[in-house]
Amino acid sequence: MAVASDDDFWRDARRVREWRNVDRACFEREIKPAGEPALIRGLVADWPGVLRGREGAAALAAYLKSFAAPRPISFFTGAPEGRYSYKDDFSGFNFERREAPLAEFLDRLIDALTDPEAPSAYAGAVNVPAHAPAFADAHTMPLLSPECEKLVSLWIGNRGRTPAHWDLPQNLACVIAGRRRFTLLPIAQVRNLYIGPLDATIAGQPTSLVDFARPDFDRFPRFREAMAHAAIAELEPGDVLYMPSLWVHHVEARDPFGVMMNFWFRDGPDYLTTPFSTLLHALITLRDMPPEERARWKVLFETYIFDEPEEAMAHLPPHAKGLFGPMTRENLQRIRERLRRSLGG
């Protein structure tokens, strides 16, 4: 097998652009409109959790436990290398899912610090309002307005690698403790990333089957093309990585104890739901059409959805645009009802 295993495997990849002294105005004016990942050095270096983490893993774990609610969290545990993926025959996953209160999980990580053969353990997307509500109050995101609707989560574990995946929301990933390496690729590289099952996922999002630490180029030859478009971000405690929607990212936790906090948010009207529903709907409306018919429907989608939909209907008065007019409450209700009827059979 043509497998690369050099720790400097990604040494020639470009680096994500770094920023310093960023405020909300700069973020809104320069970073977000660029549509590219951005590494913001030291943005949350003064967070209480970051300061406590500099005292050591045990001190930070004790600090986190002081906020922890008793309800259990879900976590993964697997081989010490900490790569979470599928079994070779896709009959399941190469890790176990377990539950424990957050405080108990933190104790598990601290106990494992002295054991180099300890199993990997990783709690991802721990909902902060549900499991440590006061922690969110002490760790606010200065780049987002208080009114911005956001999902705040913690990612806690020892060394491990999260397979490359994409998220629907935009993300501000804040490192509280431990180093993190992000490998980022534009969604245009999805064909070269050998994505696993779309509806039987590890943790909600489809993931690449490629082991970024040891790519098997015999099995995944197109991954070389994806590598040419990759960018690396090396984060230290206090650093923040901004990721626009649908940027593919592989994440490596590089230390025996790591904590990261994410702020997920979306722009756009609040009626928007996940386009994955559209993808599923397309399975029974578009995918298996004769190719020439599907190509014609592609033109209609480009005209009325993707290109300039308002321009395409500019010749019609507002009342004649029907469901394709402005998204009023009445229009939204009519669309949902029509979809319910179309899927009823």
Summary of the structure (lengths in Angstrom):
residues: 345
radius of gyration: 22.3
end to end distance: 48.4
largest distance: 71.4
contacts: 996
relative contact order: 0.16
helix: 31%
strand: 25%
